[in-house]
C-alpha cells in the first residue's frame, strides 16, 4: 500500500498544492493537514480518500494560497494583543529578564488571532481544492498499482520456491520412512530375541507411531494452500487480508511438517520454506 501522489493548480485567484502519501496499515488511518478554512471539510476528505484508497496509513497535505486578497483570513484582537504584550513585559521586568520576543509571544497568545471562515456559497475555492485532491489521490492509486504489479510477480516467485521445497520433501519422504524403520528394527531386534514379547502388540504400537510421524496430510494441505494463495492473488480487489490468513495456514503446515518429520534433510527444506514465507507475510501487508 505504499504510494505517493502530488497535484497542483494555479490561476489568477489561487495556488493549490496537494500531496498524498500512504504506507502499510491493516485499516484506513488518515491524517489531514489543511488550512483552517477547510477544517470542516475533513469528513468529505475522508470519504474521498476511502473511495480511492481502501486502507493504509494515509497522510494528506493541502496548501492553499489566495491571490489578491484584500482582507486577512484571520481577525486580530488588537486590545487583547496589547494586554498580553504589557503583561508579558511587566513580568519580564519583575524578574530582571530582557524583554525579547514579546511581540511574537503576544501574537501567538490564545484568542489574539481568530480564523475568519470563508463563505462557501460565494466561493469556488473548496470545489477547486477537491478537484486537485482527487487528482492527487488518483496518482497515488496509480503508484500503488505499479508497485502491486512488481509485488505480484515477487509473491509468485516466493510461492514457487516454497512449492519447490515441498517437492523435495515429497521426494525425501520415502527415504525418511525407510531410515526410521531400519533404525527401529536395529534397536529392538536383539531385545525381542532375548525377551518374551507380543509381536502383535508391538506391530500395533509401530503402526500408531508411524501414524504420528506421517506427514502426508500436511503435504496435501500445504499444496492446497499454495494453490489457493495464487488463486486469491488473481482476484482483483480486497484480497490482502485473505492472503494474510492463507499465509498463516501455510506456516502452520510447514511447522507441523518440520516437527513431525524428525529428519535433518527435510528440516533444511523446512527452514528455506519458512524463510520465503516470512517474505510473503511481510509483503502481503502491502496488498489491499
Residue pairs with C-beta under 8 A, 6 or more apart in sequence:
1 22
1 23
1 24
1 25
1 53
1 55
1 56
1 144
1 240
1 285
1 286
1 287
1 288
2 22
2 23
2 24
2 143
2 144
2 147
2 286
3 20
3 21
3 22
3 53
3 56
3 140
3 141
3 143
3 144
3 147
4 19
4 20
4 21
4 22
4 139
4 140
4 143
5 19
5 20
5 135
5 136
5 137
5 138
5 139
5 140
5 141
5 142
5 143
6 17
6 18
6 19
6 20
6 136
6 139
7 17
7 18
7 132
7 133
7 135
7 136
7 139
8 15
8 16
8 17
8 18
8 132
9 15
9 16
9 128
9 131
9 132
10 16
12 67
12 68
13 66
13 67
13 68
14 64
14 65
14 66
14 67
14 125
14 128
15 63
15 64
15 65
15 67
16 62
16 63
16 64
16 65
16 128
16 129
16 132
17 61
17 62
17 63
17 132
18 60
18 61
18 62
18 63
18 129
18 132
18 133
18 135
18 136
19 60
19 61
19 136
20 58
20 59
20 60
20 133
20 136
20 137
20 139
20 140
21 58
21 59
21 140
22 53
22 56
22 57
22 58
22 59
22 140
22 144
23 56
23 57
24 56
24 57
24 285
24 286
25 55
25 56
25 57
26 55
26 241
26 285
27 55
28 49
28 50
28 53
28 54
28 55
28 56
28 58
29 56
29 57
29 58
30 45
30 46
30 49
30 58
30 59
30 60
31 57
31 58
31 59
31 60
32 42
32 45
32 46
32 59
32 60
32 62
33 59
33 60
33 61
33 62
34 41
34 42
34 45
34 60
34 61
34 62
34 64
35 62
35 63
35 64
35 73
36 73
36 115
37 64
37 73
37 115
37 117
37 118
37 125
38 62
38 64
38 126
38 129
40 117
41 126
44 130
45 60
45 133
48 130
48 133
48 134
48 137
49 58
49 60
49 137
52 134
52 137
52 138
52 140
52 141
53 137
53 140
53 141
53 144
54 237
54 238
54 288
55 240
55 288
56 288
60 133
60 136
62 129
62 133
64 125
64 129
66 73
66 125
71 116
72 116
73 115
73 116
73 118
74 113
74 114
74 115
74 116
75 113
75 114
75 115
75 116
76 112
76 113
77 111
77 112
77 113
77 114
80 109
80 111
80 112
81 106
81 107
81 109
81 112
82 106
84 105
84 106
84 109
84 112
85 102
85 103
85 106
88 99
88 102
88 105
88 106
89 99
89 102
92 98
92 99
92 102
93 99
106 112
107 113
118 125
120 126
144 288
147 286
148 286
148 287
148 288
151 283
151 286
151 287
152 233
154 283
155 229
155 233
155 243
155 280
155 283
155 284
155 287
156 230
156 233
158 276
158 277
158 279
158 280
158 283
159 226
159 229
159 230
159 280
161 272
161 273
161 276
162 226
162 250
162 254
162 273
162 276
162 277
163 223
163 226
165 269
165 270
165 272
165 273
165 276
166 219
166 222
166 223
166 226
166 269
166 273
168 269
169 215
169 219
169 257
169 261
169 266
169 269
169 270
170 219
172 263
172 265
172 266
172 269
173 215
173 216
173 219
173 266
175 265
176 261
176 263
176 265
176 266
177 210
179 263
180 210
180 213
180 262
184 206
188 202
191 197
192 199
192 202
212 260
213 260
213 261
213 262
214 260
215 256
215 257
215 260
215 261
218 253
218 256
218 257
218 260
219 257
221 249
221 253
222 250
222 253
222 254
222 257
225 246
225 249
225 250
225 253
226 250
228 246
229 243
229 246
229 247
229 250
232 239
232 242
232 243
232 246
233 239
233 243
237 288
238 288
239 287
239 288
240 284
240 285
240 286
240 287
240 288
243 280
243 284
243 287
244 281
244 284
244 285
247 277
247 280
247 281
247 284
250 277
250 280
251 274
251 277
251 281
254 270
254 273
254 274
254 277
255 274
257 266
257 270
258 266
258 267
258 270
258 274
261 267
261 270
